[in-house]
């Protein structure tokens, strides 16, 4: 009896070795980590960026992977919370051997993860809006300790603000009110507008704050309106985007409303409804792909990608899907070039030149870990549940 | 827009927001009076009211008025289930244990809502359009503000009638004053508690429903409103109904006038500073008389 058992085990082992092992070997996937805000206040951004990355990875795998090896994403959820972000990252890194990281979504979570990433030396392409993740030294005492392994795909917030101010001055808007949510992103916007507006001859006549969860912002708007402004910029993502648009209609304020570069998302129409009509904002070209001139080098790429996105997820992508897609494609290109080696992938990302993405044309260098410029940004206008390209 | 117009606008805004806070505060008070606990699941009643309304009106295209009452009844039922289930069967009847239980329940409800509806904020159509109405004095409102005001006043009047004139209402007040004595004279304290949870559920839902067209709604929209309503209840005197109205209106006005006249950045800080000041001077709240009489 004992002997029989032994034989069965030996045969089973032999069979599994002969059949399973070579199969396993050829399919050993290359792993990358995807850390997104899948829940919490930025969940609508995080989930669509996750979808964007999934689409990019599917695309590569359908074409046979990288040198015959499939790509696999190991996911972590930051819960839109800096502490939870670091925990999610550590959990992924302890259980899996990843060659690169994509994400996270929010600037706060990115800042929390940055130090750890630099210490572990893993190339990371972030989606967070704030420029501070590239600009702030890692060690406060050493101004030269710049991040080496951290990159970000969204264009710089300062450029987005500059684009609005440029548009305003071109259209005779000189005297504006600035409305910002009283947290990291909004305050970053306030600092930027104070630098950018004077460059284009625009005066910030009033600046008012609100809480991200406020249900009524008429008091602030009344105060701004009393200054007789001829344009209003609102710097926030989330329900307040819609509340501000509604409150402006309610108060009968005629000054045009501009919102931030995160507003060009289907969620804008959900929160603003009809009041959203006519609101202008800077955006990536992904939401107005079919309106681009044929000479635009990004046009074909964007249209193809949006079509694939639509087919897979059954809804239109928002402006921030572009950041997820670009981060994923650039990292994938780097892995193709450098192989599954963290340091070589980092170098390959840093040498990305003239890459035509959804958000613009990336020219990454050791000095600029973002690589986009102001000319990659377009101004769009909310029109009938969709977006119209202005310039 | 001259200064008097601005002031008028701040006051009208403050009153509307205050009305919402008052309804929420009322929900806290009813459960407190029946059981002595603070029900933190009240926040979730607000979110659920808004989300039920969204599902019925936007997703299932049900008539607005019918949706209003179904949402209200739905949340009232959830309130009742909370009482019949966990609250009634809790091993310990210590107040602090029950309060923690409601915190847990609120997490469960919020998590479930997140799974059902996702995390996006969604809009609900206004009850009768969004064309601005110009008031005397230069303030502008939308029709929804009138609805909020009218419904709040109606709810308050109905509550007043219920607690002062009906047997059930009197029984609830008796329980509030002294549970044991109420039980001794034949009032079913269990039934009163059940009723208070269903009632609070309905009130929370009303707040969530009437504010949704203005603020949009999501699975966790009630957290902020719930906290402000809680603050209003404390400001007015916890457990006191007239206090809830007063507390709500004062808090709403403070926020709006604070943002308009002093600084929008410290809007909440100003409101809560006044709240602390009142509690220093009169720890039972503006209308509170201490523990002996809570109604």
Boltz contact constraints between the chains, C-beta under 6 A:
constraints:
  - contact:
      token1: [A, 43]
      token2: [B, 119]
      max_distance: 6.0
  - contact:
      token1: [A, 44]
      token2: [B, 120]
      max_distance: 6.0
  - contact:
      token1: [A, 208]
      token2: [B, 264]
      max_distance: 6.0
  - contact:
      token1: [A, 209]
      token2: [B, 264]
      max_distance: 6.0
  - contact:
      token1: [A, 209]
      token2: [B, 265]
      max_distance: 6.0
  - contact:
      token1: [A, 213]
      token2: [B, 224]
      max_distance: 6.0
  - contact:
      token1: [A, 215]
      token2: [B, 215]
      max_distance: 6.0
  - contact:
      token1: [A, 216]
      token2: [B, 13]
      max_distance: 6.0
  - contact:
      token1: [A, 216]
      token2: [B, 17]
      max_distance: 6.0
  - contact:
      token1: [A, 218]
      token2: [B, 13]
      max_distance: 6.0
  - contact:
      token1: [A, 219]
      token2: [B, 10]
      max_distance: 6.0
  - contact:
      token1: [A, 219]
      token2: [B, 13]
      max_distance: 6.0
  - contact:
      token1: [A, 219]
      token2: [B, 256]
      max_distance: 6.0
  - contact:
      token1: [A, 219]
      token2: [B, 259]
      max_distance: 6.0
  - contact:
      token1: [A, 219]
      token2: [B, 260]
      max_distance: 6.0
  - contact:
      token1: [A, 220]
      token2: [B, 259]
      max_distance: 6.0
  - contact:
      token1: [A, 220]
      token2: [B, 264]
      max_distance: 6.0
  - contact:
      token1: [A, 222]
      token2: [B, 6]
      max_distance: 6.0
  - contact:
      token1: [A, 222]
      token2: [B, 9]
      max_distance: 6.0
  - contact:
      token1: [A, 223]
      token2: [B, 260]
      max_distance: 6.0
  - contact:
      token1: [A, 225]
      token2: [B, 1]
      max_distance: 6.0
  - contact:
      token1: [A, 226]
      token2: [B, 1]
      max_distance: 6.0
  - contact:
      token1: [A, 226]
      token2: [B, 6]
      max_distance: 6.0
  - contact:
      token1: [A, 239]
      token2: [B, 121]
      max_distance: 6.0
  - contact:
      token1: [A, 239]
      token2: [B, 216]
      max_distance: 6.0
  - contact:
      token1: [A, 242]
      token2: [B, 216]
      max_distance: 6.0
  - contact:
      token1: [A, 250]
      token2: [B, 132]
      max_distance: 6.0
  - contact:
      token1: [A, 250]
      token2: [B, 140]
      max_distance: 6.0
  - contact:
      token1: [A, 250]
      token2: [B, 142]
      max_distance: 6.0
  - contact:
      token1: [A, 251]
      token2: [B, 140]
      max_distance: 6.0
  - contact:
      token1: [A, 252]
      token2: [B, 132]
      max_distance: 6.0
  - contact:
      token1: [A, 267]
      token2: [B, 120]
      max_distance: 6.0
  - contact:
      token1: [A, 270]
      token2: [B, 122]
      max_distance: 6.0
  - contact:
      token1: [A, 270]
      token2: [B, 123]
      max_distance: 6.0
  - contact:
      token1: [A, 271]
      token2: [B, 121]
      max_distance: 6.0
  - contact:
      token1: [A, 271]
      token2: [B, 123]
      max_distance: 6.0
  - contact:
      token1: [A, 271]
      token2: [B, 216]
      max_distance: 6.0
  - contact:
      token1: [A, 273]
      token2: [B, 123]
      max_distance: 6.0
